[in-house]
Amino acid sequence: MTNPALLVLEDGTTLRGTRFGADGETFGEMVFNTGMTGYQETLTDPSYCRQIVAMTAPHIGNTGVNEDDPESRQAWVSGYVVREPARLASSWRATRDLDAYLRAEGVTGIAVRGTRLLTRRVRERGAMRAAISTVETSPDKLLGRVLASPEMTGADLARVVSTPEPYTVRPQGQARYRVAAVDLGIKASTPRHLAARGCEVLVLPATSSAGDILASSPDGVFFSNGPGDPAAAGYAVDAMRGVLGAGVPVFGICLGSQILAQALGLGTYKLRYGHRGVNQPVLDLATGRVYITSHNHGFAAALPGATTGPNDPGEPPVSAETQGPSTWAHVPPRARQPFETPYGPAVVSHVNLNDGVLEGLRLLERPVFSVQYHPEAAPGPHDAADHFDHFCALLGG
């Protein structure tokens, strides 16, 4: 086999393939992404820090890599698994092929026929530690190093991927609003969406205090997506509480939504294999509208009164097969009632129609809301872009 490579999961599952990307050895949490496009945005999404990502789409790399689509300053995935690398990059926007990009970024990958098997294994047994190596030939030796590698639970990664210094993204023309955005792993598309709506966006490091955030006298505060265990980001929860106490409008997405949940007194927990892809159906409980959304998260906020997933014994199981898109029939009972927080009553605003996971929160007496998914998409559908409009409406209020 030319350029052999080895993939080993912590349960001992072993797949052999060929090198794709950089030579070497890498460790991370094995996850999968169901998107059929947008691989460049996936690679540069900071939320994938310390994860090995398997793409379920069979052909990856068809359109090469360009200079316009990166979502951050570097590729953040620890490793990359594909079934069939494109032999030719064909796009007028491409400046190089994907293999060359991965090598330049130092991302070790593997091309392997068993991506379907790999995806099923992760679905059945959950996300787990893994390694890709082009230098080790013994699965047993590589497995030993996998078992010694750090787990994602307890990992504080927001401060790893965040900007070290503040920077500003300005709109064309005169700014209507000033937004302070806490970078927990922000994607470049997010401040661009806000700037397109007339916001001057001051992007701040993840560890910024409430005082740091409020020092610029923002009209509103945004808490971004990001990697790692939300329970390990206590500094962000403290900052969120300080901002909530100031009464300014707040919008959080993904990790930012989990940070809001903790500030409101809810718990967080690790999902079995997470939500990663561009086709997750989410129900808006206020309107009955279903958004098809872009996701990338391995943790979630617990429903009020719960410590883990959406179902208690005696509650109906939540599944895509048994529920309709705009009915309360299989929404967990605890998601249907307001709950008290230190900042007044709140409601669960959105739930995932695949598994009932909490997907959004809203305070009833303050201009504060969050969603678990990515309204900026990049990649993905633009169904939820109106959340930015809603946030800007709050800024003007």
Summary of the structure (lengths in Angstrom):
residues: 397
radius of gyration: 20.8
end to end distance: 63.8
largest distance: 63.8
contacts: 1472
relative contact order: 0.13
helix: 24%
strand: 31%
